[in-house]
Amino acid sequence: MYEYKFIKIEMKSGINSIRPKEDYQKIIHEHAEKGWQLVQIFAPPTESFGASGYFEIILSRMKFK
């Protein structure tokens, strides 16, 4: 049995760029130390100007009874 965790990362707009508001690599490393494994980074359909307003990090780990 597995449990899953979904972490939403909002995007911020700047001059000619769109960047994550948080350091997603740091988030993945911190969760890996707690036994979580990266499954996928999901980007929803685009909004205005061809960019998503957020993306989600999907993690899993073995669920212990």
N, CA and C atoms as a LAMMPS dump frame, in Angstrom:
ITEM: TIMESTEP
0
ITEM: NUMBER OF ATOMS
195
ITEM: BOX BOUNDS ff ff ff
-5.0000000000000000e+02 5.0000000000000000e+02
-5.0000000000000000e+02 5.0000000000000000e+02
-5.0000000000000000e+02 5.0000000000000000e+02
ITEM: ATOMS id mol type element x y z
1 1 1 N 0.839 -1.181 0
2 1 2 C 0 0 0
3 1 3 C 0.886 1.248 0
4 2 1 N 0.488 2.233 -0.744
5 2 2 C 1.221 3.491 -0.835
6 2 3 C 0.338 4.645 -0.371
7 3 1 N 0.986 5.677 0.121
8 3 2 C 0.279 6.932 0.381
9 3 3 C 0.886 7.982 -0.538
10 4 1 N 0.076 8.967 -0.881
11 4 2 C 0.495 9.984 -1.839
12 4 3 C 0.37 11.368 -1.237
13 5 1 N 1.215 12.253 -1.689
14 5 2 C 1.212 13.638 -1.231
15 5 3 C 1.29 14.535 -2.459
16 6 1 N 0.489 15.589 -2.462
17 6 2 C 0.443 16.537 -3.571
18 6 3 C 0.83 17.91 -3.035
19 7 1 N 1.859 18.506 -3.604
20 7 2 C 2.337 19.809 -3.15
21 7 3 C 2.179 20.794 -4.295
22 8 1 N 1.354 21.808 -4.072
23 8 2 C 1.082 22.804 -5.103
24 8 3 C 2.119 23.922 -5.011
25 9 1 N 2.768 24.223 -6.121
26 9 2 C 3.77 25.282 -6.204
27 9 3 C 3.217 26.379 -7.109
28 10 1 N 2.971 27.526 -6.536
29 10 2 C 2.452 28.663 -7.297
30 10 3 C 3.577 29.282 -8.128
31 11 1 N 3.2 29.892 -9.223
32 11 2 C 4.154 30.563 -10.099
33 11 3 C 4.03 32.075 -9.92
34 12 1 N 5.139 32.779 -10.131
35 12 2 C 5.112 34.241 -10.093
36 12 3 C 5.646 34.768 -11.419
37 13 1 N 5.081 35.862 -11.85
38 13 2 C 5.485 36.46 -13.12
39 13 3 C 6.474 37.578 -12.874
40 14 1 N 7.445 37.654 -13.74
41 14 2 C 8.419 38.737 -13.71
42 14 3 C 8.566 39.287 -15.114
43 15 1 N 9.536 40.116 -15.298
44 15 2 C 9.772 40.674 -16.624
45 15 3 C 10.283 39.556 -17.532
46 16 1 N 9.487 39.2 -18.508
47 16 2 C 9.815 38.167 -19.495
48 16 3 C 10.09 36.786 -18.907
49 17 1 N 9.594 36.494 -17.708
50 17 2 C 9.806 35.153 -17.154
51 17 3 C 8.698 34.804 -16.155
52 18 1 N 8.489 33.508 -16.011
53 18 2 C 7.569 32.98 -15.008
54 18 3 C 8.366 31.96 -14.213
55 19 1 N 8.39 32.127 -12.89
56 19 2 C 9.221 31.284 -12.036
57 19 3 C 8.407 30.745 -10.876
58 20 1 N 8.816 29.61 -10.306
59 20 2 C 8.144 29.093 -9.114
60 20 3 C 8.388 30.018 -7.923
61 21 1 N 7.388 30.145 -7.051
62 21 2 C 7.53 30.967 -5.851
63 21 3 C 8.383 30.272 -4.791
64 22 1 N 8.526 28.936 -4.902
65 22 2 C 9.301 28.167 -3.933
66 22 3 C 10.372 27.356 -4.667
67 23 1 N 11.404 26.959 -3.944
68 23 2 C 12.469 26.133 -4.506
69 23 3 C 11.989 24.681 -4.523
70 24 1 N 11.489 24.235 -5.67
71 24 2 C 10.909 22.898 -5.762
72 24 3 C 11.947 21.799 -5.561
73 25 1 N 13.192 22.034 -5.946
74 25 2 C 14.231 21.024 -5.741
75 25 3 C 14.469 20.808 -4.245
76 26 1 N 14.483 21.882 -3.483
77 26 2 C 14.662 21.782 -2.029
78 26 3 C 13.5 21.004 -1.408
79 27 1 N 12.285 21.275 -1.855
80 27 2 C 11.108 20.574 -1.344
81 27 3 C 11.218 19.076 -1.611
82 28 1 N 11.636 18.7 -2.819
83 28 2 C 11.773 17.284 -3.166
84 28 3 C 12.846 16.624 -2.311
85 29 1 N 13.992 17.273 -2.126
86 29 2 C 15.071 16.709 -1.301
87 29 3 C 14.639 16.555 0.155
88 30 1 N 13.949 17.546 0.691
89 30 2 C 13.481 17.472 2.088
90 30 3 C 12.515 16.311 2.279
91 31 1 N 11.632 16.108 1.338
92 31 2 C 10.681 15.003 1.452
93 31 3 C 11.36 13.65 1.233
94 32 1 N 12.368 13.601 0.373
95 32 2 C 13.102 12.351 0.144
96 32 3 C 13.772 11.879 1.434
97 33 1 N 14.253 12.809 2.244
98 33 2 C 14.872 12.45 3.528
99 33 3 C 13.859 11.82 4.481
100 34 1 N 12.571 12.06 4.238
101 34 2 C 11.501 11.51 5.083
102 34 3 C 10.845 10.285 4.443
103 35 1 N 11.474 9.761 3.374
104 35 2 C 10.978 8.535 2.764
105 35 3 C 10.052 8.721 1.573
106 36 1 N 9.82 9.948 1.151
107 36 2 C 8.953 10.206 0.006
108 36 3 C 9.752 10.071 -1.281
109 37 1 N 9.103 9.565 -2.334
110 37 2 C 9.737 9.417 -3.64
111 37 3 C 8.952 10.225 -4.658
112 38 1 N 9.677 10.929 -5.522
113 38 2 C 9.039 11.71 -6.57
114 38 3 C 8.38 10.777 -7.58
115 39 1 N 7.1 11.027 -7.856
116 39 2 C 6.368 10.276 -8.868
117 39 3 C 6.303 11.087 -10.152
118 40 1 N 5.897 12.356 -10.009
119 40 2 C 5.707 13.182 -11.194
120 40 3 C 5.583 14.645 -10.794
121 41 1 N 5.955 15.514 -11.713
122 41 2 C 5.643 16.939 -11.575
123 41 3 C 4.583 17.216 -12.63
124 42 1 N 3.409 17.628 -12.173
125 42 2 C 2.249 17.811 -13.037
126 42 3 C 2 19.291 -13.277
127 43 1 N 1.92 19.683 -14.534
128 43 2 C 1.573 21.06 -14.894
129 43 3 C 0.188 21.034 -15.545
130 44 1 N -0.756 21.781 -15.002
131 44 2 C -2.107 21.801 -15.565
132 44 3 C -2.123 22.537 -16.903
133 45 1 N -3.26 22.518 -17.576
134 45 2 C -3.366 23.265 -18.832
135 45 3 C -2.993 24.73 -18.632
136 46 1 N -2.527 25.33 -19.685
137 46 2 C -2.05 26.704 -19.59
138 46 3 C -3.174 27.718 -19.428
139 47 1 N -2.804 28.847 -18.844
140 47 2 C -3.721 29.969 -18.674
141 47 3 C -3.381 30.996 -19.751
142 48 1 N -3.494 32.242 -19.414
143 48 2 C -3.18 33.29 -20.381
144 48 3 C -1.69 33.298 -20.719
145 49 1 N -1.36 33.695 -21.888
146 49 2 C 0.016 33.785 -22.381
147 49 3 C 0.738 32.439 -22.396
148 50 1 N -0.002 31.334 -22.399
149 50 2 C 0.595 30.011 -22.536
150 50 3 C 1.332 29.486 -21.325
151 51 1 N 1.047 29.999 -20.144
152 51 2 C 1.733 29.551 -18.93
153 51 3 C 0.731 29.076 -17.882
154 52 1 N 1.141 28.115 -17.072
155 52 2 C 0.303 27.642 -15.97
156 52 3 C 0.5 28.534 -14.757
157 53 1 N -0.516 28.649 -13.943
158 53 2 C -0.429 29.446 -12.726
159 53 3 C 0.227 28.684 -11.581
160 54 1 N 0.364 27.367 -11.757
161 54 2 C 0.972 26.534 -10.715
162 54 3 C 1.369 25.192 -11.319
163 55 1 N 2.1 24.393 -10.547
164 55 2 C 2.317 22.992 -10.877
165 55 3 C 2.28 22.214 -9.583
166 56 1 N 2.102 20.912 -9.671
167 56 2 C 2.046 20.074 -8.483
168 56 3 C 3.154 19.037 -8.511
169 57 1 N 3.757 18.851 -7.343
170 57 2 C 4.734 17.786 -7.142
171 57 3 C 3.954 16.622 -6.548
172 58 1 N 4.059 15.449 -7.15
173 58 2 C 3.358 14.269 -6.653
174 58 3 C 4.404 13.316 -6.087
175 59 1 N 4.233 12.966 -4.811
176 59 2 C 5.17 12.104 -4.095
177 59 3 C 4.447 10.866 -3.567
178 60 1 N 5.185 9.784 -3.35
179 60 2 C 4.6 8.584 -2.755
180 60 3 C 5.6 7.972 -1.785
181 61 1 N 5.068 7.141 -0.899
182 61 2 C 5.91 6.342 -0.002
183 61 3 C 5.092 5.156 0.489
184 62 1 N 5.795 4.154 0.949
185 62 2 C 5.123 2.966 1.478
186 62 3 C 4.332 3.343 2.725
187 63 1 N 3.14 2.862 2.813
188 63 2 C 2.293 3.124 3.978
189 63 3 C 2.425 1.932 4.927
190 64 1 N 2.794 2.234 6.149
191 64 2 C 2.966 1.2 7.15
192 64 3 C 1.717 1.079 8.003
193 65 1 N 1.351 -0.13 8.313
194 65 2 C 0.129 -0.362 9.112
195 65 3 C 0.41 -0.179 10.582
